[in-house]
């Protein structure tokens, strides 16, 4: 397992401690600038640890160079050796470790089969699509046989459909490998699709940890609620407190007598066909309602939005979100 013990991501941030379990995918979710890449670089040994300890399988690795740590790192900008074939790219860590040709060949074909790259082993990176190149980069990381695999937003540059299919494939593969996996992202959907454990990161500090559904249903503050919402949560001052409602929890129709009603005025609407996003004003606050199906309303129209009372979150003070 990987343990961060009182580690600071920046000199003035609060220390964070977390245990990343073996055989689990821990998703680190945060906006740009939250400290995700910094965390990855610390674990991999590319940045110096300012305080605290980093332990892998109980061994303190703070002073070990990247090459001596049992960590494999994959960035969002996939990097493959242009002059090497897919087979040679995947096998390069084993060649560096002086593994036999037979052992390399067996392991490369095993990884290629898992990543659906078998038919591409003789090709060069320039002949591959973006998704295929990223799978090669992940395959090379797996071939390193490290105890910890760190994936820093590895699918962020891929289109949505390809990203979705790769996530399913990636989860099955990583669970089989029984590695300690750290996967960073800014998209809450990744938390539900991939995570066994979730770490919310904001301004280089941990906001909340737990299982994705629990964190979604029981955020500790407005920042945590907003990080787990896409689009972000709707906010409304209410008698000295702050009410939060997720866009997907709003409806145009009342389903229960206890539903909370909000009067709205439409600013604009957009649709993907299966969903409609209503941008509106509720008590001078900009809100978004994410509705299933196609809904047609005129700009400027006044209407009511409803939310189940249990889906209306309320906090004594507004967080630093």
N, C-alpha and C positions, 0 to 999 in steps of 0.2 A: 504494500500500500504506500501511498504518498501522504506525508503529513507536513503541513505548514504550521509552525508553532511560533506565534507572536511575530509574524513577518510583516514589515511595513513595505507597502508598494511605493510610497514616497516618504521623504524625510518628515513631513508634517501630517501624514495620515495616521489614523489609529491602527495599531497592530491587528492583524487578522490571524485566526487559527482555524484550520479545517482539516479533516481527515478524508482523503479521497480513497474510497475503498476499491480493492481489487475485484475485478469482474463486473464493475459498475461503470456506467457512463455518467460522469458528473458534468452537467452543463453549467457554464459560468455565463450568466446573462447580464448584459449591461450596454448602455449607449456608447457611442463613440467617445473616447476620452475617459472612460470609466476606469481603465487600468487593466483591461483584459490581456492585451499584448504584453504589458509589463509583467503580469503574473506568469505568462507563458515563458518569457525570457528568463525570469528568475528560476523557474523550475528547470529549464534546460541548461542553465549556467551561463547564458549569454550576457546577463547583467549581474552585478554584484548584489548580494543580499545585505541590506542596510542594517537589519536587526533580526533577531530571532533565528530559528533553525529550519532547514529543509531536510526532511528525512525520507529515504526510500528504503522500504523493508527494514526499518529501524536504524539504518546507517545515516549519520549526518553527512550531507554532501555539499555543504556550503563552500568548501574549499576545493572541491573537485572541478576540473576543467570540463567543458561540455563533452569532449570525447570520452571521458572516463565515467560519465554518468549514464545510468541505464535509462535514458530518455530519448525518445524519437519525436521530432517536431515537424509538423506540416503547417505551412503558412497558407493564407488565402491566395497569395500569388504563388501558384505552384511552380516549382523549379525542377526541371528535368535536364539531364545531360543531352544536349542536342546531337552530339556525335555518337551516342549510344542507342541501340535498339531498346524496345520496351523490355525485352528479356534482360539485357545488360543493365538497364537502369534499375530494375527491381533487384537484380542480383548484386549490384555494386557494394552494398554494405557487407555482404557476406564475402565478397572478394577481398575487401579491405581487411576483414577479420581472418583472412587466410583459410576459409572453409574450402573443402574439396569441391572439384567441379561437379561431381555426382551429387553431393549434398546441395550445392547451389541450384542445380537443375531441378531436383526434386521439389525443393522449397519454392522456387520461382513458379513452377507449374501449379503447385498447390495454391499459392496466393493468386495467380492469374485466373484460375478457375473460380475462386471465390469472388473476384472482382470483375468477372466476365471479360477478361482480357486475353484469353487463350488464343483467339484468332488474330491477335494484334502483336504477338510477341516479336515478330520480325520487322515490325514497322519502326520508324523514327518519330520522335515527338512532333515534328512539323506536319506529319501526316495524320495526326490525331485531332479530334474535337477537344474543346475545353474540358468537357466532362471526362473524356477518356484520359486526358493528360493529368487531371486531378486524381483519378484512380491510380495512375502509375505512381504519382508522388506518394499516395497513401500506401500503395503496395511496397514501395521502397522503404517507407518507415516501418512497415510490419516486418520486412525482411531483416531489419536490424535486431529483431528479437529482444527489444528493450522491455523493461518491466512497466514503464510508463509511456503512454502515447499521448502527446499534446497536439490538439488540432485547433489552430487559431483561425476561426471563421473560414473553414476550408471550402465551403460551398457558396460563399456570398456572391461570387462573380458569375454564378451560373443562373440560367433562366429558371423560372419557378417550377415548371413541369419536370425538368431534368433534376433540379435540386430535390424535389419531393421523392422521385424514384430512387435517387442515390441515397437519400436518408434511410429509406427502408432497407436497402441493400447494406448500407454501412452499419446499421444497428445489428442486423443479423450476424455480420462478420465480426464485429467487435465483441459481441457477447460470446461468440464461439472461441475467440482468442483468449478470453479471460484476462485481459490486461486491465491496468488502472488507466482509465481514459479521462482526460480533461478536454472538454469541447467548448470553445468560446463562441458566442453569437450575440447579435443584437436583436434577434427575432424570437419573440416568445413562442412561436409555433415550433421552433426547434426543441424547446424545453419539453413540450408534450410529445413530440415525435421521437425523441432520443433519450431523454434524461431518466435515469434511475434516481439521481439526486440533483438538486438544483441549488446554485449559489447566485444570489442577486448582488451585483456589484455596482456601486454608485460613488463617484468621486474618490476612487481608490480605496473604498471601504466596503465591507460586507454589510448589506442591509438585512438580509434574511436568508435562511437556508431551510431545506426540507424537500419533501416530495412535491413534484410540480403541481398536482391538483390541490394539495393542502396549502401551498403558498398562494395559488390563485384564489382559493376560496377564503383564506384567512390572512390577508396581507397585514403586516405589522404597522404600516404607515402609508401615506399617500404615494411616496416614492416607490415602494414595493408594488402597490396596486398598479401604478402607471407602467412600470417595467413589464408587467405581465399582461399588458393590454395593447392591442393593435387594431385600430388606432388607439391613442392614449385615452385614459379615463376622462370622463366629463366631470367638471368640478362646479360646485355651487355653494357659496357661503350660506349658512343656515343657523341663525341664532347663536353666533359666536363660535360655531364649529364649521367643519367642512364636510359637505356631502359629496360622495363620489359614486358615479354610475358608469359601468362599462357600456360602450356603444352597442355590444351584442345583447345586452340585457334590456334594451328599450323596445317598445312595441307601439303600434298605432292603435291597438285595441286593448281595452281593459279585460283581463282574464280572471280577476278576483276582486272582490269588494275591498280588500285591504291593499290593493295596488296603490303605489304612490304616483300622482299625476303631476306632469310638468307642462306648462303652457309654452309653446314654441312658435317661432316664425321662420319660415324657410328662406335660406340664403341661396342654396344651390343643391343640386342632386346629381349623383353619378351612379352608374350601374355597371356591373360586370356581367349582367344577364341573370346570374344565379343570386346576386345580392344587390341591394341598393343602399347607398350611403347618403343620408340626408344631413347636410350641413345647415345648422339652424342657430337661432339665438334663443336662449332660455335665461330670462332675467339678466340680460346684458352680458351673459357668458356665451362663448362660442362652443356649441356642442356638435357631436356627430352621432347619428343613430345608424347602426348597422343592421339592416333588415333583410330577411330571407325573401327571395323573389323580386319581382319587378313592381315598383310603386311609382305612380306618376302624380306629382303635385306641382302646382304653379309656384314660381318664385314669389315670395311675399305672402304666401298663404299662411294663415294662422291655424294651428292644430294642436292636439294634445299628444303627449308621449306618456307611456305608462311603464312602470318597472315594479316587479315584485318587491314587496317591502324587505325581504331578506337579501335582495341583491343591491340595495342601497347602502353603501358603506358610509360610516360617519366617524370622523376623527375629531378629537378636541382641538387640535391645531393642524394647520396645513403644513405638510412636510416641505423639505427643500427640493421639490421636484421641478 
